[in-house]
Amino acid sequence: MRAWGRDHANACWPLDQIREEKQRSDAFDLLEGRNDEIWREIKQLQADSAALLVKASRLQCLLVTQQVAEEARQDDRHGQ
């Protein structure tokens, strides 16, 4: 337990917290290893949401770029 704590835990954590984190880590590894159906669905949802977040961020950047260009065109028209 202490060796796992040295490798994976925060040095200031009490032994009870290290034990809890080790149990969580073991459960995570077990679910990952047996490729549980619900686990796979959760992993797919995480991947899908990450891809959606990237797409939304790109669209947001495009919209900001478009707005900046529009403001620049308006400034040019008013400056002439």
C-alpha positions as MATLAB code, in Angstrom:
seq = 'MRAWGRDHANACWPLDQIREEKQRSDAFDLLEGRNDEIWREIKQLQADSAALLVKASRLQCLLVTQQVAEEARQDDRHGQ';
ca = [
       0.000    0.000    0.000;
       2.761    2.445    0.892;
       4.665    1.609   -2.302;
       1.540    2.274   -4.362;
       1.065    5.491   -2.407;
       4.596    6.628   -3.206;
       4.044    5.968   -6.904;
       0.473    7.222   -7.329;
      -0.610    9.385   -4.409;
       0.060   12.823   -3.043;
       2.799   12.737   -0.399;
       0.644   14.579    2.139;
      -2.337   12.215    1.913;
      -3.160   10.176    5.027;
      -3.071    6.391    4.772;
      -6.901    6.159    4.635;
      -7.009    8.407    1.597;
      -4.231    6.432   -0.091;
      -6.207    3.250    0.594;
      -9.358    4.778   -0.952;
      -7.472    5.951   -4.029;
      -5.879    2.519   -4.447;
      -9.330    0.905   -4.268;
     -10.611    3.320   -6.915;
      -7.589    2.641   -9.088;
      -8.064   -1.108   -8.742;
     -11.774   -0.811   -9.620;
     -10.910    1.341  -12.641;
      -8.355   -1.223  -13.815;
     -10.835   -4.076  -13.300;
     -13.559   -2.356  -15.340;
     -11.063   -1.407  -18.022;
      -9.670   -4.936  -18.134;
     -12.936   -6.801  -18.412;
     -14.257   -4.372  -21.031;
     -17.674   -4.088  -19.375;
     -20.491   -3.002  -21.736;
     -21.485    0.014  -19.644;
     -17.804    0.913  -19.294;
     -17.443    0.840  -23.097;
     -20.511    3.033  -23.485;
     -19.109    5.554  -21.006;
     -15.770    5.579  -22.827;
     -17.583    6.141  -26.135;
     -19.605    8.996  -24.628;
     -16.374   10.559  -23.368;
     -14.790   10.285  -26.810;
     -17.901   11.679  -28.498;
     -18.153   14.581  -26.081;
     -14.459   15.392  -26.532;
     -14.897   15.428  -30.306;
     -17.988   17.611  -29.945;
     -16.111   20.016  -27.684;
     -13.310   20.315  -30.258;
     -15.849   20.951  -33.016;
     -17.693   23.549  -30.913;
     -14.410   25.294  -30.104;
     -13.489   25.444  -33.780;
     -16.905   26.844  -34.676;
     -16.571   29.410  -31.924;
     -13.183   30.502  -33.281;
     -14.605   30.736  -36.792;
     -17.487   32.856  -35.553;
     -15.124   35.189  -33.697;
     -12.922   35.462  -36.795;
     -15.991   36.209  -38.900;
     -17.113   38.897  -36.437;
     -13.678   40.531  -36.429;
     -13.673   40.570  -40.240;
     -17.167   42.061  -40.293;
     -16.141   44.813  -37.874;
     -13.057   45.542  -39.968;
     -15.238   45.877  -43.103;
     -17.562   48.238  -41.268;
     -14.628   50.318  -40.043;
     -13.289   50.507  -43.610;
     -16.666   51.694  -44.920;
     -16.970   54.338  -42.236;
     -13.410   55.486  -42.739;
     -13.782   56.139  -46.446;
];
